[in-house]
Amino acid sequence: MRDITYPPVIVTAKVLFRVLGQRFQLSGTENVPKQGGALLAINHTGYVDFIYGGLGANPSKRLVRFMIKREMMDKPGVGHLLRSFHHIRVDRASGLQSMEDAKRYLEMGEVVGIYPEATISRSFEIKELKTGAVRIAAETGVPLIPVIVWGAHRLMTKDHPRDFSRSRKTIAVKVGEPLYPTGEDPTAESEELRARMAAMLDEVIAAYPEDEKKPGSWWTPARFGGSAPTPEEAARLDTEELAARKAARAAKAAEKAAEKAAE
């Protein structure tokens, strides 16, 4: 693929990281192959995960084609930029096309980034995974590589104000050893991936700088003494959010129907 905008934007982003005083903990980056297709399965804690998730492939000089939701890819301005990076448009209402696009990219030898949790984890723990990552890797024969990004959610995530201040924040990116799913039991293999990612998350949190581990921090899982919602509380919040969205769509449809009837 021809990349005109992607490389210079990465250089610009690295300059901004320094300006913001961000520190980085990178580990396991040698697990990203220097050539050939690979599928990176990344945890999802915030809106800018993909900016930092790509750093795991940077030492191997690979560009990651992320699977990004339709709303972002179609957004004026930023959507044009994301499309120029050859990212993959994901329509949550019908994910078949995005899966086919991801497989095509992998067969072309590209590195693809996928979020198997599908939505942001409010608890910052690993949620239940969709089986798409395992099925895509199995059908294309590429390695499925777990990746943990930690700290990016402190910048921008659900239910909290964004914070791009110059206060020092560490972003950790840990790349795990590859898995090679067969596709014979996608549910079991997805659970194996989830267990691997959960263990990696624990390791990353344990290794996070002690001077940034403030007791009761909103961005730290409750299990580690933070004030983030527990997985059960997060599931309830997700359910309430979905119900509110559904009600808003129904109200909008009813309003349009009333306007049409009044014409």
N, C-alpha and C positions, 0 to 999 in steps of 0.2 A: 504494500500500500504506500502511496505517496503521502508523506506527512510534511506539510508546510508550516502549519500553525502550532502543532503539538510540541516539538522540541524547544522553540523559543519561549513558549508559555511555561514549560518546565523550568527553564533557566530563570525566568522572571519570578516564578513561585518560590524558588530557592532563595532569591534575594529578599523576597517579602518575609520568608520564614526567619531570616537573620534579623531583619528590621523589627520583627515582632518579638525577638528574643527567644524564639523557640529552640528547645534542645531536642535531640533525637536519640532514641535507643533502637538500633537496627540489629536484628539477629536472624540467622538462618537464611539470609538472602542467597546463599549458594545453592539453595534448593530450587530456585527458579532457573530452568534450563536456558542456555545461551542461544539455543535455536530449537525450532520445532514448536508445535502447539502445546499449550498448557492452560489449565483452567484453575484460576485462583478463587477459592471459596473464602470470602471475607466476612467477618462479623459486622453487624450494622448497629451503631450506637448514635449516629448523628448525620447531619446533612452534608458534611464535607469529608466523610470517610474516604471517598474515592480519590480525593486530592492526595491523601497521604498513603492510601493503599498501594498506589503505583510506585511508591518509593522502594517497596520490597523487590521490585523487578529492575530498579535503576542500576544496581551494580552489574547486572547481567546485560545491561544496555538494551533492555526490552521495553517497548511501549505497551501499556495495558489498554485493551478495548473493554470498557466497562458496560455492563448492562444497566441502563438507567431508565427510570420510569418516564412514560410518555409525556407527562405534564412538564417535566424539565426539558426534555428534548424538543418539545414544541414551543417552548417559551421564547418570545422575541428576544433577539440579542444573544443571550446566554445559550439558547438552543442552537443557534447557528454555529457558535463556537464549539459546542459539544459535538455537533454533527461533523465538523471539520476534523475532529480527533478520531473519527470513525468509530465512535461509541455505538452501542446497540440500543435501539428504541424498544422499550418494554411496555406493552399494553396489558395491564393487569386483568382486564376483562377477557382477554384472549391472548394467552402467552405462547401459542403455537408458533407464530411467526418469529418471535424473538429467539425461541429455542432453535429454530432452523437457521436463523442468521448466525447465532453463536456457533453452531456446528460447522457452518460454512467457513467462518473465520478460523476456527481451530484446524480444520482440514487444510487451510491455506498456510498453517504454521504460525498463526498469531497467538498471543497471550490474551485470554479473556478473563475479566473479573466479574464474578457473580456474587450476589448476596442471598445465600440460601435461606435466611430467615425471612426474606421478602420485605419486611417492614422494620422500622427502627425499634430496638428493644428499650423500653422505658426503664427496665430494671438494670440495664447494662450487662445482664447475664446473657448466655446464649439461649435463644428461644428454640422451640421446635423447628426443625428444618423442613423445607419443601424437598421433594425428591428430584427436582429438576437438575441440580448440579451433578448428582450421581448418574442420572440417566444420560446427560449430555456427555460426560466423561467416558462412560461405558460405550456409548454408541460411536464415539470418535477415537477411542483408544488412547486418549491423552492422559497425562498424570493430573490428578485432582489434588491441588496443593492448598492446605488450610493456612489462612493468614489471620492474625489478630492485629487490629489497629486499636490502640488505647490512648486516650487523651484528646483526640480530635473532637469528642463530644463536649468537651469543656468550652469549645469555641461556638458550636451551634448545634442544638438538638431540640427535641420536642419539649414543650412546657417550661422552657427556660430562656431568658434573654440571651441574645448572642453576645459574645465577648471576644473581640479581636484587639483587646488592649495589649500594651507592650509588657504586661506582667509576665514573668517567666512561666512557661508551660512546657512540659515534656510530652512529646508524642512518641509512643513506642510502637514499633512495627516488628512483629515476630512471624517469620515464615517457617512453617512446619515441613516435615518430610512428606513426600507425595504418597497418595493412596492410588490404587489402581482398581476401581470398581469394575465388576463384571456385569452388573445390571440384572443378575439373577434374582436378587432380592433388594430392590431399591430402598425399601423402608428400613431394613436392617443395616444396609450400607450407609444410609443417611444418618442413622443413629450412631454408627461408628464414627462418622465424620463429626457429628455433634459432640461426642465424648472427647474426641481429639481436640476440638476447638475449645471445649470447656476446660480441659487440662491446661492447654496453652494459655488461656485467659488467666487462670490462677497463677501461672508462672510469671506472666507479665505484670500482674498487679503486685505480686510479691517482690519483684525486682524494681518496681517503680521508685523513683527517688523519695527517700524518707522525708525530706524537707517539704515535699508537696502533699504528703498524706495527712491532711488536716482531719481530725476526728469529726465525724458527722457530715462530711462533705456531701453535697447533693449529687455529685457525679460519681460517687463510690457505691458499689452494691451494698445493700443492707447486710449481707453475709460477712462483709469485711468492715462493718462498723460505720458505714455511710448511711445517709438518709434517703437514698434512692428507693423507689417502691420495690417491694418484694416481687418476685415473678408472678405471684397470685394477684397482688394489687395491680401490677402492670397489665395483666390479662383483663382485669375488670375495666381499667381505664381504656384499653384498646376496644373493648366491647362497647363502652359508652360512646367512644369517638365514632365508631362505625355506625351506631344507631343514630347519632346526631347528624352524620353525613347523609344517611338514608332519608331521615326526616326532612332535611334541607332540600334534597333533590325532589322529594315528593311534593313539598310545598311549592317549589319553583315550577314543577310540572303542572300543578293545580292552578297556579297563577297564570301560566301561559294559556291553559285550557279556558280559563275564565275570560281572558282578554280576547281569545279567538271567538268565543261564544257571543261576546258583546259587540263584535264587529257587524 
